[in-house]
Amino acid sequence: MLTLVLRRILISIPLLLVATFIVFWMVRTTAAFDPTARLANSRDPAAILEEKERLGLDDPIPVQYGRWLGDAVTGDLGESQAKNEEVTTMLSRAFWNTLQLIFWGVVLAAVIAMTVGVYSAVKQYSLGDYVFTGLSYLGIAMPPFFFGLLAIAYLAAWPQRQFDMAQPPLAFVGLHSVGESGFNWDYVKHLVLPVLTLTVQIIASWTRFQRASTLDVLSSDYVRTARAKGVPRRQVIVKHAVRNSLIPLVTVMAVDIGLLFGGLLVTEQIFSIPGMGRLFLTALQNGDAPVVLGYILVAGTFVIVFNLLADVLYGVLDPRVRLS
């Protein structure tokens, strides 16, 4: 197992370096991210040259990248050009808001997907299987932005007679609003619609995956042997079928969670949640290069780390992977 982990790490580090270098090169060669653009109106060439020299923009791209990467390793991602605030502070604040959505969304999606997927496989071609299959296809086909707007319109705006989509009636309330009296239920209430919007496609996708995996295990030789030996049906399903069918789903979940840490752009934008995705979109609109580069580094790191975690989990759950 240690060999497997080391091999994956040795592959992941160069991949992250190549990805961040490509993005860094694109940002540094794009006029929209030129930090001296704000001085263009002054028509003072000396001021522009002085600013470029201060920022080291006249150095070759590899030199600039090496300097930026060296600072990033120490936790210094620079200062936002738009807000004059440390990028690390901005990313930390946004990451915490995104993490709350991901945690509750993944917990909800995992419980529902595993339960419904196993039920649909065990009760194959039953009425319940057809109903859940149809709902899964509907969930996969429904874009999150569309579901989010419907949720606001019919679950939040309509009961309150408030139909201004520019000001959602259930704006995000973070954990920081919890008072001394105990847990803030307002936080739960305002988290329901964003989590539903986030998980509608995830639940549908994981449910179909769990159903297919369970059906594959139920048709395997060792399950048929267990049934032939007279092992109770419930024990066969719980001990053999469900346990082994979770192996592919766990790896898929790890990969998907890594992608979610890049930011939930649609969900955060609809519900005005100051998370990673919304921070990235704002930085793009403002041409804020330090924030964009910091975001890419953090998002890319999480994607690679969770892909590594998926490989490790697969090796733990299935020893044949380690042997190969």
NORDAFEN-V333591 format. One record per residue. N is the residue number from 1. PHI is phi in radians with two decimals (999 if undefined). OMEGA is omega in radians with two decimals (999 if undefined). D_LAST is the distance of its C-alpha to the last C-alpha in Angstrom with 1 decimal. Layout:
[[N & PHI & OMEGA & D_LAST] [N & PHI & OMEGA & D_LAST]]
This chain:
[[1 & 999 & 3.13 & 11.0] [2 & -1.09 & 3.11 & 13.6] [3 & -1.12 & 3.12 & 11.4] [4 & -1.07 & -3.12 & 9.8] [5 & -1.13 & -3.13 & 13.5] [6 & -1.09 & 3.13 & 15.0] [7 & -1.13 & 3.12 & 12.9] [8 & -1.18 & 3.13 & 14.0] [9 & -1.15 & 3.14 & 17.5] [10 & -1.10 & 3.08 & 17.9] [11 & -1.43 & -3.02 & 17.3] [12 & -1.26 & -3.08 & 19.5] [13 & -1.08 & 3.09 & 22.5] [14 & -1.08 & 3.12 & 23.3] [15 & -1.10 & 3.11 & 23.0] [16 & -1.16 & 3.13 & 25.5] [17 & -1.12 & 3.14 & 27.8] [18 & -1.13 & -3.12 & 27.9] [19 & -1.10 & -3.12 & 28.6] [20 & -1.20 & 3.12 & 31.3] [21 & -1.16 & 3.13 & 32.8] [22 & -1.09 & 3.13 & 33.2] [23 & -1.14 & 3.13 & 34.9] [24 & -1.05 & 3.13 & 37.0] [25 & -1.09 & 3.14 & 38.2] [26 & -1.14 & -3.13 & 39.0] [27 & -1.17 & -3.08 & 41.0] [28 & -1.22 & -3.12 & 42.9] [29 & -1.80 & 3.12 & 43.9] [30 & -1.82 & -3.07 & 45.0] [31 & -1.09 & -3.10 & 48.7] [32 & -1.12 & -3.12 & 48.3] [33 & -1.83 & -3.14 & 46.6] [34 & -1.24 & -3.10 & 49.1] [35 & -1.19 & 3.13 & 50.3] [36 & -1.64 & -3.10 & 53.7] [37 & -1.10 & -3.13 & 54.5] [38 & -1.19 & 3.12 & 56.6] [39 & -1.62 & -3.07 & 58.8] [40 & -1.12 & -3.10 & 59.5] [41 & -1.22 & -3.13 & 62.5] [42 & -1.30 & 3.13 & 64.1] [43 & 0.93 & 3.12 & 64.5] [44 & -2.01 & -3.11 & 64.3] [45 & -1.01 & -3.13 & 62.2] [46 & -1.11 & 3.14 & 62.5] [47 & -1.15 & 3.13 & 60.9] [48 & -1.16 & 3.12 & 58.0] [49 & -1.11 & 3.12 & 57.4] [50 & -1.13 & 3.12 & 57.7] [51 & -1.17 & 3.10 & 55.1] [52 & -1.10 & 3.13 & 52.7] [53 & -1.18 & 3.14 & 53.2] [54 & -1.13 & -3.12 & 52.7] [55 & -1.52 & 3.14 & 49.4] [56 & 1.26 & -3.08 & 48.3] [57 & -1.33 & 3.12 & 48.0] [58 & -1.45 & 3.12 & 49.4] [59 & -1.29 & 3.07 & 46.5] [60 & -1.03 & -3.11 & 43.7] [61 & -0.98 & 3.12 & 40.9] [62 & -1.04 & 3.12 & 38.3] [63 & -1.17 & 3.11 & 40.8] [64 & -1.08 & -3.13 & 41.4] [65 & -1.13 & 3.13 & 37.7] [66 & -1.06 & 3.11 & 37.2] [67 & -1.15 & 3.13 & 40.2] [68 & -1.13 & -3.13 & 39.0] [69 & -1.14 & 3.11 & 35.5] [70 & -1.09 & 3.08 & 37.0] [71 & -1.17 & -3.11 & 39.3] [72 & -1.11 & 3.12 & 36.5] [73 & -1.07 & 3.12 & 34.4] [74 & -1.50 & 3.12 & 37.5] [75 & 1.62 & -3.14 & 38.0] [76 & -1.76 & 3.13 & 40.8] [77 & -1.77 & 3.10 & 40.2] [78 & 1.57 & -3.10 & 43.9] [79 & -2.14 & 3.13 & 46.7] [80 & -1.09 & 3.12 & 47.1] [81 & -1.30 & -3.08 & 49.6] [82 & -1.57 & -3.03 & 50.9] [83 & -2.04 & -3.13 & 51.3] [84 & 0.91 & 3.13 & 51.6] [85 & -2.24 & 3.14 & 49.1] [86 & -1.06 & -3.13 & 46.0] [87 & -1.10 & 3.13 & 42.9] [88 & -1.04 & 3.12 & 40.9] [89 & -1.14 & -3.14 & 43.5] [90 & -1.12 & -3.14 & 43.4] [91 & -1.17 & 3.13 & 39.6] [92 & -1.10 & -3.14 & 39.6] [93 & -1.15 & 3.14 & 42.3] [94 & -1.19 & -3.13 & 40.7] [95 & -1.08 & -3.14 & 37.2] [96 & -1.10 & 3.12 & 38.7] [97 & -1.17 & 3.11 & 40.3] [98 & -1.17 & -3.12 & 37.2] [99 & -1.05 & 3.13 & 35.2] [100 & -1.08 & 3.12 & 37.7] [101 & -1.12 & -3.10 & 37.2] [102 & -1.10 & -3.10 & 33.4] [103 & -1.04 & -3.10 & 33.4] [104 & -1.19 & 3.13 & 35.8] [105 & -1.16 & -3.14 & 34.5] [106 & -1.18 & 3.11 & 30.8] [107 & -1.05 & 3.14 & 32.1] [108 & -1.10 & -3.10 & 34.4] [109 & -1.14 & -3.12 & 31.9] [110 & -1.13 & -3.11 & 29.2] [111 & -1.11 & -3.11 & 31.7] [112 & -1.18 & -3.08 & 33.3] [113 & -1.12 & 3.13 & 30.2] [114 & -1.13 & -3.10 & 28.5] [115 & -1.13 & -3.09 & 31.8] [116 & -1.20 & -3.13 & 33.0] [117 & -1.10 & 3.12 & 29.6] [118 & -1.17 & 3.12 & 29.3] [119 & -1.05 & -3.12 & 33.0] [120 & -1.13 & 3.12 & 32.9] [121 & -1.27 & -3.13 & 30.1] [122 & -1.18 & 3.14 & 31.9] [123 & -1.77 & -3.07 & 35.2] [124 & -0.99 & 3.11 & 34.1] [125 & 1.18 & 3.03 & 37.1] [126 & -1.48 & 3.12 & 39.4] [127 & -1.08 & 3.12 & 41.9] [128 & -1.09 & 3.11 & 39.8] [129 & -1.11 & 3.12 & 36.7] [130 & -1.11 & -3.14 & 38.8] [131 & -1.13 & -3.12 & 40.4] [132 & -1.17 & 3.09 & 37.1] [133 & -1.12 & 3.11 & 35.6] [134 & -1.10 & 3.11 & 38.7] [135 & -1.14 & 3.12 & 38.7] [136 & -1.15 & 3.11 & 35.1] [137 & -1.10 & 3.10 & 35.9] [138 & -1.13 & 3.12 & 39.0] [139 & -1.14 & 3.12 & 37.1] [140 & -1.16 & -3.08 & 34.6] [141 & -1.42 & -3.07 & 37.5] [142 & -1.60 & 3.13 & 39.7] [143 & -1.12 & -3.14 & 39.3] [144 & -1.03 & -3.11 & 39.4] [145 & -1.15 & 3.12 & 42.6] [146 & -1.24 & 3.12 & 44.4] [147 & -1.11 & 3.14 & 43.4] [148 & -1.10 & 3.12 & 44.4] [149 & -1.17 & 3.08 & 47.8] [150 & -1.13 & 3.14 & 48.4] [151 & -1.11 & 3.10 & 47.5] [152 & -1.14 & -3.06 & 49.9] [153 & -1.17 & -2.99 & 52.6] [154 & -1.80 & -3.12 & 52.5] [155 & -1.84 & -3.11 & 51.1] [156 & -2.15 & -3.04 & 52.7] [157 & -1.26 & -3.07 & 55.4] [158 & -1.10 & 3.11 & 57.1] [159 & -1.10 & -3.13 & 57.7] [160 & -1.69 & -3.11 & 59.1] [161 & 0.99 & 3.14 & 61.0] [162 & -2.18 & -3.00 & 59.4] [163 & -2.03 & 3.10 & 58.1] [164 & -1.50 & -3.09 & 57.7] [165 & -1.20 & 3.12 & 54.0] [166 & -1.23 & 3.11 & 54.5] [167 & -2.21 & -3.12 & 55.0] [168 & -0.99 & -3.11 & 52.6] [169 & -1.18 & 3.12 & 54.4] [170 & -2.13 & 3.12 & 51.3] [171 & -1.21 & -3.02 & 50.4] [172 & -1.16 & 3.05 & 47.6] [173 & -2.14 & -3.06 & 48.5] [174 & -1.48 & 3.12 & 46.1] [175 & -1.14 & -3.14 & 45.6] [176 & -1.14 & -3.11 & 48.0] [177 & -1.50 & 3.13 & 50.8] [178 & -1.17 & -3.09 & 50.3] [179 & -1.59 & -3.12 & 53.6] [180 & -1.27 & -3.08 & 54.7] [181 & -1.30 & -3.14 & 55.6] [182 & 2.35 & -3.06 & 52.0] [183 & -1.18 & -3.10 & 49.3] [184 & -1.58 & 3.14 & 50.4] [185 & -1.20 & 3.06 & 50.1] [186 & -1.11 & 3.08 & 51.1] [187 & -1.09 & 3.13 & 47.6] [188 & -1.14 & -3.10 & 46.0] [189 & -1.08 & -3.11 & 48.5] [190 & -1.43 & 3.13 & 47.8] [191 & -1.66 & -3.03 & 44.0] [192 & -1.08 & -3.06 & 44.0] [193 & -1.14 & 3.07 & 44.4] [194 & -1.04 & -3.14 & 42.0] [195 & -1.17 & 3.09 & 39.2] [196 & -1.07 & 3.13 & 40.0] [197 & -1.10 & 3.13 & 40.0] [198 & -1.15 & -2.94 & 36.7] [199 & -1.66 & -3.03 & 34.9] [200 & -1.04 & 3.12 & 36.5] [201 & -1.36 & -3.14 & 33.9] [202 & -1.14 & 3.12 & 31.0] [203 & -1.06 & -3.12 & 32.1] [204 & -1.08 & -3.12 & 32.5] [205 & -1.18 & -3.13 & 29.1] [206 & -1.16 & 3.11 & 27.2] [207 & -1.10 & 3.12 & 29.3] [208 & -1.11 & -3.14 & 28.4] [209 & -1.17 & -3.14 & 24.7] [210 & -1.15 & 3.11 & 25.0] [211 & -1.10 & -3.13 & 27.2] [212 & -1.11 & 3.14 & 24.8] [213 & -1.16 & 3.13 & 21.9] [214 & -1.16 & 3.09 & 24.2] [215 & -1.07 & 3.13 & 25.5] [216 & -1.12 & 3.14 & 22.1] [217 & -1.23 & -3.13 & 21.5] [218 & -1.09 & -3.14 & 25.1] [219 & -1.64 & -3.11 & 24.7] [220 & -1.34 & -3.06 & 21.7] [221 & -1.15 & -3.06 & 22.3] [222 & -1.21 & 3.06 & 22.0] [223 & -1.24 & 3.09 & 24.6] [224 & -1.12 & 3.10 & 26.9] [225 & -1.13 & 3.12 & 26.7] [226 & -1.09 & 3.10 & 27.6] [227 & -1.17 & -3.13 & 30.5] [228 & -1.15 & 3.12 & 31.6] [229 & -1.38 & 3.11 & 31.8] [230 & 1.59 & 3.09 & 34.2] [231 & -1.13 & -3.13 & 32.1] [232 & -0.94 & -3.06 & 34.2] [233 & -1.03 & -3.14 & 33.1] [234 & -1.08 & -3.13 & 33.1] [235 & -1.19 & 3.10 & 30.7] [236 & -1.09 & -3.09 & 28.3] [237 & -1.21 & -3.05 & 28.3] [238 & -1.29 & -3.01 & 28.1] [239 & -1.39 & -3.05 & 25.8] [240 & -1.85 & -3.02 & 23.4] [241 & -1.17 & -3.05 & 23.8] [242 & -1.12 & -3.08 & 24.5] [243 & -1.04 & -3.10 & 21.9] [244 & -1.39 & 3.13 & 18.9] [245 & -1.29 & -3.13 & 20.5] [246 & -1.34 & -3.07 & 20.6] [247 & -1.04 & 3.12 & 16.9] [248 & -1.13 & -3.09 & 17.1] [249 & -1.15 & -3.13 & 20.6] [250 & -1.06 & 3.14 & 19.8] [251 & -1.19 & 3.09 & 17.5] [252 & -1.13 & 3.12 & 20.3] [253 & -1.09 & -3.14 & 22.9] [254 & -1.08 & 3.13 & 21.3] [255 & -1.14 & -3.12 & 21.4] [256 & -1.13 & 3.13 & 24.9] [257 & -1.11 & 3.08 & 26.2] [258 & -1.04 & 3.10 & 25.3] [259 & -1.19 & -3.14 & 27.3] [260 & -1.12 & -3.12 & 30.1] [261 & -1.19 & 3.04 & 30.6] [262 & -1.21 & 3.12 & 31.8] [263 & 2.06 & -3.13 & 34.9] [264 & -1.81 & -2.94 & 36.3] [265 & -1.00 & -3.08 & 38.8] [266 & -1.15 & -3.10 & 40.4] [267 & -1.09 & -3.11 & 40.7] [268 & -1.19 & 3.14 & 41.9] [269 & -1.26 & -3.11 & 44.4] [270 & -1.14 & -3.04 & 45.8] [271 & -1.77 & 3.08 & 46.4] [272 & 0.95 & 3.14 & 47.3] [273 & -1.66 & -3.12 & 44.6] [274 & -1.33 & -3.11 & 44.3] [275 & -1.83 & -3.08 & 40.6] [276 & -1.10 & -3.11 & 38.1] [277 & -1.10 & -3.14 & 38.4] [278 & -1.22 & 3.09 & 42.2] [279 & -1.10 & 3.13 & 42.3] [280 & -1.13 & 3.13 & 40.3] [281 & -1.11 & 3.11 & 42.6] [282 & -1.12 & 3.12 & 45.7] [283 & -1.13 & 3.09 & 44.5] [284 & -1.10 & -3.11 & 43.9] [285 & -1.15 & -3.11 & 47.4] [286 & -1.59 & -3.08 & 49.0] [287 & 1.11 & -3.07 & 47.1] [288 & -1.54 & -3.04 & 45.9] [289 & -1.06 & -3.12 & 43.4] [290 & -1.02 & 3.14 & 42.5] [291 & -1.21 & 3.12 & 41.6] [292 & -1.07 & -3.13 & 39.6] [293 & -1.16 & 3.10 & 37.6] [294 & -1.12 & 3.11 & 37.1] [295 & -1.08 & -3.13 & 36.0] [296 & -1.06 & 3.13 & 33.4] [297 & -1.11 & -3.11 & 32.0] [298 & -1.19 & -3.12 & 31.8] [299 & -1.11 & 3.13 & 30.5] [300 & -1.10 & 3.12 & 27.8] [301 & -1.10 & -3.13 & 26.7] [302 & -1.17 & 3.11 & 26.3] [303 & -1.06 & -3.12 & 24.4] [304 & -1.21 & -3.14 & 21.9] [305 & -1.10 & -3.11 & 21.8] [306 & -1.32 & 2.98 & 21.3] [307 & -1.16 & 3.05 & 18.5] [308 & -1.10 & 3.11 & 16.8] [309 & -1.09 & 3.11 & 17.8] [310 & -1.08 & 3.11 & 16.3] [311 & -1.11 & -3.13 & 12.8] [312 & -1.17 & 3.13 & 13.4] [313 & -1.08 & 3.12 & 15.0] [314 & -1.12 & 3.10 & 12.3] [315 & -1.17 & 3.12 & 9.9] [316 & -1.23 & -3.08 & 13.0] [317 & -1.35 & -3.12 & 14.0] [318 & -2.21 & -3.08 & 10.8] [319 & -1.05 & -3.14 & 8.9] [320 & -1.11 & 3.11 & 6.3] [321 & -1.17 & 3.14 & 5.3] [322 & -1.17 & -3.13 & 5.5] [323 & -1.20 & -3.13 & 3.8] [324 & -1.41 & 999 & 0.0]]
